[in-house]
Amino acid sequence: MPLPRSAPRWLRPTLVLPFAVFWSTIDRAIVLPMVPTIAADFHAATALTGWAITGNALAYAVLQLLWGPLQMKLGRVNVLWSSAAIGTLAAIVSAFAPTLPLFIAARIISGGAWAATFSAVLVYLGETLVASKRPAAMSNLATATALGLGLGTLGAGAFAEWASWRSVFVVYAVGGAVLTVILSRLPEPEHNSDERIVPQLARIGRSPWMLGLFAFTILEGTLLIGIYNFLPQALELTGEGVFVSGLVTAGFGVAVIVVSQGMKLIVARVKPWVLMLSGGLFAVAAFAILAAWITPISVLVGASMLGVAWALAHTTLQTWITDAATPARPMGLTFFSISLMLGGSLGAALGQAAVDRNAFPMLFVLATVGSLVFAASGAMGRRRYRLVERH
């Protein structure tokens, strides 16, 4: 649905929505390098403070069951701006929380609020872009996600060392307030063809492709979100500072930006299953390196290779699920996002267990095996899907 002629260029959904994904991703990243600092400030154990990460991820996954139906009832735009407003208020509470339990509660609310963003953005773009323009849009979303993870981790680490961890949330709340206003001005796409929830769920339940993609997405989230998020803590356990840990893991974001934007030049000429296989193999190599060495250099290399894996595999997966979920897009993409975050939560639980037991090498060995499964199943599934479509 085109914007009115009078609408300013910066209000175009193809610009605003990737920024919304970027900002919502920062919410998941900013606590990661600051856990030891926050724990020290509250005089609490690092493992207990880590529940701010795990709780945020769990709420992000579960609350999408609420936001998905609300998209159909209230509209995509109303859900986007109202959830951003709640996330902004949660950031303010996080900044001024006097106790650790209140801080963790604020992080849980924040995760539940920003849970609306990703699936609503995917649905919005799926409804307003023709199929030929979706791969480029998905590359932009992958870039936005990577920027959020990378700059969120790096920026939070810098603030934690040079200013205060509380100032991070103040700055984030200001940006969230601006984003809320911008989102409220977006045009609502036409979605008169939305089925009711039960028929959509029935379509999903009868589709082996969608069910299989949800399982595959859980594996991806476990590897490339959940376990990746603990790279700063793995490095900090070796004695490195917060800023260095955030700096080297930001290699993930740099790699995603370069590769995902470069993909626009080749995506029409390279088979999707090749991109899936290549992404999976980069993840295998990254976790194998991390299993052998945990140093600033190895984490920089590993994080960068995981960024390449995300750019190649996740961008392809987003385009794939947007197509596969066409008959039930609002709920199908909601469950896609839920699956990704459930995987992230599983990875976060594994990462927290590794922190408690100082067992990151074993975690990365398991992640290497999981990446082999990810590469093989993704490549075979995507190649077969092409054959199904053709016949």
C-alpha positions as CSV (number, residue, x, y, z in Angstrom):
1,M,0.0,0.0,0.0
2,P,1.8,3.2,-1.1
3,L,2.1,6.2,1.2
4,P,0.1,9.4,0.5
5,R,2.0,11.8,-1.7
6,S,2.3,14.3,1.1
7,A,4.0,11.8,3.5
8,P,7.7,12.6,4.1
9,R,10.3,10.2,2.7
10,W,11.5,9.3,6.2
11,L,8.1,8.0,7.0
12,R,8.2,5.2,4.4
13,P,7.5,1.8,6.0
14,T,10.6,0.4,4.3
15,L,12.7,2.8,6.3
16,V,10.7,3.0,9.6
17,L,10.1,-0.7,10.1
18,P,13.7,-1.8,9.8
19,F,14.5,0.9,12.4
20,A,11.8,-0.5,14.7
21,V,13.3,-3.9,14.4
22,F,16.8,-2.4,15.1
23,W,15.5,-0.6,18.3
24,S,13.6,-3.6,19.6
25,T,16.7,-5.8,19.1
26,I,18.8,-3.4,21.1
27,D,16.5,-4.1,24.1
28,R,17.6,-7.7,24.0
29,A,21.3,-6.8,23.7
30,I,22.0,-4.0,26.1
31,V,22.0,-6.1,29.3
32,L,24.4,-8.7,27.9
33,P,27.7,-7.1,28.6
34,M,26.5,-5.3,31.8
35,V,25.5,-8.3,33.9
36,P,28.6,-8.3,36.1
37,T,28.3,-4.5,36.6
38,I,24.6,-4.6,37.4
39,A,25.1,-7.6,39.8
40,A,27.9,-5.7,41.6
41,D,25.7,-2.6,42.0
42,F,22.9,-4.7,43.5
43,H,25.3,-6.8,45.5
44,A,23.8,-9.9,43.9
45,A,25.2,-13.0,42.2
46,T,26.0,-12.8,38.5
47,A,23.9,-15.9,37.9
48,L,20.8,-14.4,39.6
49,T,21.2,-11.1,37.6
50,G,21.4,-13.2,34.4
51,W,17.7,-13.9,34.8
52,A,17.2,-10.4,33.4
53,I,18.3,-11.8,30.1
54,T,16.5,-15.1,30.4
55,G,13.3,-13.6,31.6
56,N,13.4,-11.0,28.8
57,A,13.8,-13.7,26.2
58,L,11.0,-15.9,27.6
59,A,8.6,-13.0,27.7
60,Y,9.5,-12.0,24.2
61,A,8.7,-15.5,23.0
62,V,5.5,-16.1,25.0
63,L,3.8,-12.7,24.7
64,Q,3.7,-13.0,20.9
65,L,0.7,-15.3,21.5
66,L,-1.1,-12.2,22.7
67,W,0.3,-9.7,20.1
68,G,-0.5,-11.9,17.1
69,P,-4.3,-11.9,17.6
70,L,-4.2,-8.3,18.6
71,Q,-2.6,-7.5,15.2
72,M,-5.8,-8.7,13.5
73,K,-8.1,-7.0,16.0
74,L,-6.4,-3.6,16.5
75,G,-4.3,-3.4,13.3
76,R,-0.6,-3.6,12.7
77,V,0.2,0.0,13.3
78,N,-1.7,0.3,16.6
79,V,0.1,-2.8,17.9
80,L,3.5,-1.4,16.8
81,W,3.2,2.0,18.5
82,S,1.5,0.8,21.7
83,S,4.0,-2.0,22.3
84,A,6.8,0.5,21.7
85,A,5.3,2.8,24.3
86,I,5.1,0.0,26.9
87,G,8.7,-1.0,26.1
88,T,9.8,2.7,26.6
89,L,8.1,2.8,30.0
90,A,9.8,-0.4,31.0
91,A,13.2,1.1,30.1
92,I,12.5,4.0,32.4
93,V,11.7,1.6,35.2
94,S,14.9,-0.3,34.4
95,A,16.9,2.9,34.7
96,F,15.6,3.8,38.1
97,A,14.9,0.4,39.7
98,P,16.0,0.4,43.3
99,T,16.2,-3.4,43.7
100,L,17.2,-6.3,41.5
101,P,13.7,-8.0,41.6
102,L,12.2,-4.8,40.2
103,F,14.9,-4.5,37.6
104,I,14.3,-8.1,36.4
105,A,10.5,-7.5,36.4
106,A,11.1,-4.4,34.2
107,R,13.2,-6.4,31.8
108,I,10.5,-9.1,31.6
109,I,7.9,-6.5,30.8
110,S,10.2,-4.9,28.2
111,G,10.7,-8.2,26.5
112,G,7.0,-8.9,26.4
113,A,6.3,-5.4,24.9
114,W,8.9,-5.5,22.1
115,A,7.7,-9.0,21.3
116,A,5.1,-7.4,19.0
117,T,7.6,-5.7,16.7
118,F,9.2,-8.4,14.6
119,S,6.2,-10.4,13.5
120,A,4.1,-7.2,13.0
121,V,6.9,-5.9,10.7
122,L,7.1,-9.1,8.8
123,V,3.3,-9.2,8.3
124,Y,3.3,-5.5,7.3
125,L,6.0,-6.0,4.7
126,G,4.5,-9.2,3.4
127,E,1.2,-7.4,2.8
128,T,2.7,-4.3,1.2
129,L,5.6,-5.6,-0.9
130,V,5.4,-7.8,-4.0
131,A,7.3,-11.1,-3.9
132,S,10.3,-9.8,-6.0
133,K,11.0,-7.0,-3.5
134,R,10.8,-9.2,-0.3
135,P,14.4,-10.6,-0.4
136,A,15.9,-7.1,-0.3
137,A,13.6,-6.1,2.5
138,M,14.6,-9.2,4.5
139,S,18.2,-8.3,4.0
140,N,17.5,-4.9,5.5
141,L,15.8,-6.6,8.5
142,A,18.7,-8.9,9.0
143,T,21.0,-5.8,8.9
144,A,18.8,-4.0,11.4
145,T,18.8,-7.0,13.7
146,A,22.6,-7.3,13.5
147,L,23.1,-3.5,14.1
148,G,20.8,-3.8,17.2
149,L,22.7,-6.7,18.6
150,G,26.2,-5.3,17.8
151,L,25.6,-1.6,18.7
152,G,23.5,-2.5,21.7
153,T,26.2,-4.7,23.1
154,L,29.1,-2.4,22.2
155,G,27.3,0.8,23.3
156,A,26.1,-0.7,26.6
157,G,29.6,-1.9,27.3
158,A,31.0,1.5,26.7
159,F,28.4,3.2,28.9
160,A,28.9,0.7,31.7
161,E,32.6,1.5,31.8
162,W,32.6,5.2,31.2
163,A,29.3,6.3,32.7
164,S,26.6,4.2,34.4
165,W,24.6,1.2,33.4
166,R,21.5,3.2,34.4
167,S,22.3,5.9,31.8
168,V,22.0,3.2,29.1
169,F,18.3,2.8,29.8
170,V,17.7,6.5,30.0
171,V,19.1,7.0,26.5
172,Y,17.1,3.9,25.3
173,A,13.9,5.3,26.7
174,V,14.4,8.6,24.9
175,G,14.8,6.8,21.6
176,G,11.8,4.6,22.3
177,A,9.6,7.6,22.9
178,V,10.6,9.1,19.5
179,L,10.0,5.7,17.8
180,T,6.6,5.5,19.4
181,V,5.5,8.8,17.8
182,I,6.9,7.8,14.4
183,L,5.2,4.4,14.4
184,S,1.9,6.0,15.3
185,R,2.0,8.0,12.0
186,L,2.5,5.0,9.7
187,P,-0.4,4.1,7.3
188,E,-2.3,0.9,8.2
189,P,-2.0,-1.7,5.4
190,E,-5.2,-3.3,4.1
191,H,-5.8,-6.7,5.6
192,N,-9.5,-7.4,5.0
193,S,-8.6,-11.0,4.1
194,D,-7.4,-11.9,7.6
195,E,-9.0,-15.2,8.6
196,R,-10.1,-15.8,12.2
197,I,-7.5,-17.3,14.5
198,V,-8.9,-20.8,14.6
199,P,-8.9,-21.3,10.8
200,Q,-5.4,-19.9,10.6
201,L,-4.2,-22.3,13.3
202,A,-5.9,-25.1,11.4
203,R,-4.0,-24.2,8.2
204,I,-0.7,-24.1,10.2
205,G,-1.4,-27.5,11.8
206,R,-2.0,-29.0,8.4
207,S,1.1,-27.6,6.8
208,P,4.2,-29.9,7.3
209,W,6.3,-27.1,5.8
210,M,5.3,-24.5,8.4
211,L,5.6,-27.0,11.3
212,G,9.0,-28.1,10.0
213,L,10.2,-24.5,9.6
214,F,9.1,-23.7,13.2
215,A,11.3,-26.5,14.5
216,F,14.2,-25.4,12.3
217,T,13.8,-21.8,13.5
218,I,14.0,-23.0,17.1
219,L,17.4,-24.5,16.3
220,E,18.5,-21.4,14.6
221,G,17.5,-19.2,17.6
222,T,19.3,-21.5,20.0
223,L,22.5,-21.2,18.1
224,L,22.6,-17.7,16.6
225,I,20.7,-15.8,19.3
226,G,20.8,-17.7,22.6
227,I,24.3,-19.1,22.6
228,Y,25.8,-16.1,20.7
229,N,24.4,-13.7,23.3
230,F,26.7,-15.3,25.9
231,L,30.0,-14.7,24.1
232,P,30.6,-11.5,26.1
233,Q,30.3,-13.4,29.4
234,A,32.5,-16.3,28.1
235,L,35.2,-13.8,27.4
236,E,34.7,-11.9,30.7
237,L,35.2,-15.2,32.6
238,T,38.8,-15.2,31.2
239,G,39.4,-11.8,32.8
240,E,38.6,-9.4,29.9
241,G,36.8,-6.2,30.6
242,V,33.2,-5.3,29.7
243,F,34.2,-2.9,26.9
244,V,36.6,-5.4,25.2
245,S,34.0,-8.1,25.4
246,G,31.4,-5.9,23.8
247,L,33.8,-4.7,21.1
248,V,34.9,-8.1,19.8
249,T,31.4,-9.5,19.8
250,A,30.2,-6.5,17.8
251,G,32.0,-8.2,14.9
252,F,28.8,-10.1,14.5
253,G,26.9,-7.0,13.5
254,V,29.7,-5.7,11.1
255,A,29.6,-9.1,9.3
256,V,25.9,-9.1,9.0
257,I,25.8,-5.6,7.6
258,V,28.4,-6.3,4.9
259,V,27.1,-9.7,3.9
260,S,23.4,-9.0,4.0
261,Q,23.7,-5.9,1.9
262,G,26.0,-7.7,-0.5
263,M,23.5,-10.5,-0.9
264,K,21.2,-8.1,-2.7
265,L,23.6,-8.3,-5.6
266,I,23.6,-12.1,-5.8
267,V,20.4,-13.4,-4.3
268,A,18.7,-13.6,-7.7
269,R,21.6,-15.8,-9.1
270,V,22.3,-18.1,-6.1
271,K,20.0,-20.9,-5.2
272,P,18.4,-20.5,-1.7
273,W,19.5,-23.9,-0.5
274,V,23.2,-22.9,-1.3
275,L,22.8,-19.9,1.0
276,M,21.3,-22.0,3.7
277,L,24.1,-24.5,3.5
278,S,26.8,-21.8,3.4
279,G,25.3,-20.1,6.5
280,G,25.2,-23.3,8.4
281,L,28.8,-24.2,7.6
282,F,30.0,-20.8,8.8
283,A,28.2,-21.5,12.1
284,V,30.0,-24.9,12.3
285,A,33.4,-23.2,11.8
286,A,32.6,-20.4,14.3
287,F,31.6,-22.7,17.2
288,A,34.5,-25.1,16.5
289,I,36.9,-22.2,16.9
290,L,35.2,-21.0,20.1
291,A,35.3,-24.6,21.5
292,A,39.1,-24.6,21.0
293,W,40.0,-21.1,22.2
294,I,38.2,-18.3,24.1
295,T,40.4,-15.3,23.6
296,P,39.6,-11.8,22.2
297,I,40.8,-12.8,18.8
298,S,38.9,-16.1,18.7
299,V,35.7,-14.5,19.9
300,L,36.1,-11.7,17.3
301,V,36.6,-14.3,14.5
302,G,33.8,-16.5,15.9
303,A,31.3,-13.7,16.3
304,S,32.1,-12.4,12.8
305,M,31.6,-15.9,11.3
306,L,28.3,-16.2,13.2
307,G,27.3,-12.9,11.6
308,V,28.0,-14.3,8.2
309,A,25.9,-17.3,9.1
310,W,23.0,-15.1,10.2
311,A,23.1,-13.0,7.1
312,L,23.1,-16.0,4.7
313,A,20.8,-18.3,6.6
314,H,18.4,-16.1,8.5
315,T,17.7,-13.8,5.5
316,T,16.9,-16.8,3.4
317,L,14.7,-18.3,6.1
318,Q,12.7,-15.1,6.6
319,T,11.9,-15.0,2.9
320,W,11.1,-18.7,2.9
321,I,8.6,-18.6,5.9
322,T,7.0,-15.4,4.5
323,D,6.1,-17.4,1.4
324,A,5.2,-20.7,3.2
325,A,2.9,-18.9,5.6
326,T,1.0,-16.9,3.0
327,P,-2.4,-18.6,3.6
328,A,-2.1,-17.8,7.4
329,R,0.4,-15.0,7.4
330,P,-0.4,-13.1,10.7
331,M,-0.4,-16.2,12.9
332,G,2.2,-18.1,10.8
333,L,4.7,-15.3,11.2
334,T,3.8,-14.8,14.8
335,F,4.7,-18.5,15.5
336,F,7.9,-18.0,13.4
337,S,9.0,-15.2,15.7
338,I,7.9,-17.2,18.7
339,S,10.0,-20.2,17.5
340,L,13.0,-17.9,17.0
341,M,12.8,-16.5,20.5
342,L,12.0,-19.9,22.1
343,G,15.2,-21.0,20.5
344,G,16.9,-17.9,21.9
345,S,15.5,-18.8,25.4
346,L,16.8,-22.3,25.1
347,G,20.2,-21.0,24.1
348,A,20.1,-18.5,27.0
349,A,19.3,-21.3,29.4
350,L,22.3,-23.3,28.1
351,G,24.5,-20.3,28.3
352,Q,23.5,-19.6,31.9
353,A,24.3,-23.2,32.8
354,A,27.7,-22.7,31.2
355,V,28.2,-19.5,33.3
356,D,27.2,-21.4,36.5
357,R,29.6,-24.3,35.7
358,N,32.3,-22.4,33.8
359,A,31.7,-24.8,31.0
360,F,31.8,-22.7,27.8
361,P,34.1,-25.1,25.9
362,M,31.5,-27.9,26.3
363,L,28.7,-25.5,25.3
364,F,30.5,-24.6,22.1
365,V,31.2,-28.3,21.2
366,L,27.4,-29.0,21.5
367,A,26.8,-25.9,19.4
368,T,29.2,-27.2,16.7
369,V,27.1,-30.4,16.5
370,G,23.9,-28.4,16.4
371,S,25.2,-26.3,13.6
372,L,26.0,-29.4,11.5
373,V,22.3,-30.4,11.9
374,F,21.3,-26.8,11.0
375,A,23.4,-26.8,7.8
376,A,22.3,-30.2,6.6
377,S,18.6,-29.9,7.4
378,G,18.3,-26.3,6.1
379,A,19.9,-27.0,2.8
380,M,18.0,-30.2,2.1
381,G,14.7,-28.7,3.2
382,R,15.1,-25.5,1.1
383,R,16.1,-27.5,-1.9
384,R,13.1,-29.8,-1.6
385,Y,10.8,-26.8,-1.1
386,R,11.8,-25.5,-4.5
387,L,10.8,-28.9,-6.1
388,V,7.5,-28.9,-4.3
389,E,6.7,-25.4,-5.6
390,R,7.7,-26.3,-9.1
391,H,5.4,-29.4,-9.2
